[in-house]
Structures are given as structure tokens and as C-alpha cells.
Amino acid sequence: MSDLAPEDAKLVTLARATRARTNAREGAALRDLDGRTYAAASVDLPSLQLSALEGCVAMAVSSGAAGVEAAVLLTGALVGEVPGLAAVRDLGGADVPVLLGDSRGEISGRA
């Protein structure tokens, strides 16, 4: 999937930079229906665990987003069940494209 639309390539860049900056297991980015973008890394604290996608959805909801246009999840681990996918679907519906990639930002699939 090397032929990404510019808007989706921006999401990959945001997710990659966020993951690298925090040295987190995951990095994600999300674009809402108004074109605003949100980026988050996974959180793993004793009292709080969030996937990177859940972090993006939380930021979008708290900013008043009415829905999701697209999202990206980058992870260093092999992904079976996509962590946070349910939160994206709750806000955006079942048809929201969620691109999946590795820690370098190479997109390999779609959830």
C-alpha cells in the first residue's frame, strides 16, 4: 500500500513521529469528519492502559468530533486483534478505514 492519499500519508507521519518520540509500543493518528487530526501513543501505566487508537478517539471525542474519516495504527508487534478498533467503530462506524503498519510506517493492511 505505497500509494496513499496525501491525507492518509499525513496520518502515517503523525503516528510514526508520536510513537518514536515516546518510544511506545504503538502510535496512531486519526482524522475526524472536519479534517482535524489527532495523534497518540499507547499508554501503559499501573493505573491506566490505553491503546494508541483509544487515545486518539478520546482526544477526538473530548474535542467535539462527530465522527471519524480515517485512522492509522503503527505497531512494533504483530497485530491479531487490532487494539482500539472498537473505539474507532463506536465513534465512526464500521466503514471507517483503519490502515495498519509497522513501526517504520510501512502500511501492510487495513482493518
C-alpha positions as CSV (number, residue, x, y, z in Angstrom):
1,M,0.0,0.0,0.0
2,S,2.5,2.6,-1.1
3,D,0.1,4.8,-3.0
4,L,-1.5,6.6,-0.1
5,A,-3.6,9.7,-0.5
6,P,-1.8,12.8,0.9
7,E,-4.2,13.0,3.8
8,D,-3.5,9.4,4.8
9,A,0.2,9.8,4.4
10,K,0.0,12.7,6.9
11,L,-1.7,10.3,9.4
12,V,1.2,7.8,8.9
13,T,3.7,10.6,9.5
14,L,1.9,11.8,12.7
15,A,1.6,8.2,14.1
16,R,5.2,7.4,13.3
17,A,6.5,10.6,14.9
18,T,4.4,10.1,18.0
19,R,5.4,6.5,18.5
20,A,9.1,7.4,18.0
21,R,9.0,10.4,20.3
22,T,7.5,8.4,23.2
23,N,9.2,5.1,22.4
24,A,5.8,3.5,22.8
25,R,4.6,0.1,21.6
26,E,2.0,1.8,19.3
27,G,1.5,5.1,17.6
28,A,-1.8,6.1,16.0
29,A,-3.4,9.0,14.2
30,L,-7.0,9.8,13.4
31,R,-8.7,12.3,11.1
32,D,-12.2,13.4,12.1
33,L,-15.0,14.5,9.8
34,D,-13.9,18.1,10.0
35,G,-10.4,17.2,8.8
36,R,-8.8,17.7,12.3
37,T,-6.1,15.2,13.2
38,Y,-5.2,13.6,16.5
39,A,-2.1,11.5,17.3
40,A,-1.5,9.4,20.3
41,A,0.9,6.7,21.6
42,S,-0.1,3.7,23.7
43,V,-0.2,4.3,27.5
44,D,0.9,1.6,29.9
45,L,0.8,2.8,33.5
46,P,-0.1,0.8,36.5
47,S,-3.5,2.6,36.8
48,L,-4.2,3.3,33.1
49,Q,-3.8,1.3,29.9
50,L,-4.9,2.7,26.6
51,S,-4.1,1.6,23.1
52,A,-2.9,4.4,20.7
53,L,-6.2,4.3,18.8
54,E,-8.1,4.6,22.1
55,G,-6.0,7.7,22.9
56,C,-6.9,9.2,19.5
57,V,-10.6,8.5,19.9
58,A,-10.5,10.0,23.5
59,M,-8.9,13.2,22.2
60,A,-11.3,13.4,19.2
61,V,-14.4,12.9,21.4
62,S,-13.2,15.4,24.0
63,S,-12.7,17.9,21.2
64,G,-16.3,17.5,19.9
65,A,-15.6,15.3,16.9
66,A,-18.8,14.0,15.4
67,G,-17.1,11.1,13.6
68,V,-14.0,9.6,12.1
69,E,-12.9,9.7,8.4
70,A,-9.8,7.5,8.7
71,A,-7.2,6.2,11.1
72,V,-3.7,4.7,11.1
73,L,-2.2,2.3,13.7
74,L,1.6,1.6,13.7
75,T,2.9,-1.1,16.0
76,G,6.1,-3.0,16.5
77,A,4.2,-6.1,17.4
78,L,2.3,-8.4,15.2
79,V,-1.4,-7.4,15.3
80,G,-4.0,-10.1,15.6
81,E,-7.0,-8.2,17.1
82,V,-6.5,-4.5,16.5
83,P,-6.3,-2.8,19.9
84,G,-8.7,0.2,20.0
85,L,-10.6,-0.7,16.8
86,A,-13.9,-1.0,18.7
87,A,-13.4,2.7,19.9
88,V,-12.9,3.8,16.4
89,R,-16.0,2.0,15.3
90,D,-18.0,3.4,18.2
91,L,-17.2,6.9,17.0
92,G,-17.0,6.5,13.3
93,G,-19.0,3.4,12.3
94,A,-18.0,0.1,10.7
95,D,-16.8,1.5,7.4
96,V,-14.0,3.7,8.7
97,P,-10.7,2.7,7.1
98,V,-8.0,1.9,9.6
99,L,-4.6,1.4,8.0
100,L,-2.2,-0.9,9.8
101,G,1.6,-0.7,9.6
102,D,4.8,-1.5,11.3
103,S,7.0,0.8,13.4
104,R,8.7,2.3,10.4
105,G,5.4,3.4,8.9
106,E,5.2,0.8,6.2
107,I,1.5,0.2,5.7
108,S,0.7,-3.5,5.2
109,G,-3.0,-3.8,5.6
110,R,-6.4,-2.5,6.6
111,A,-8.7,-3.4,9.4
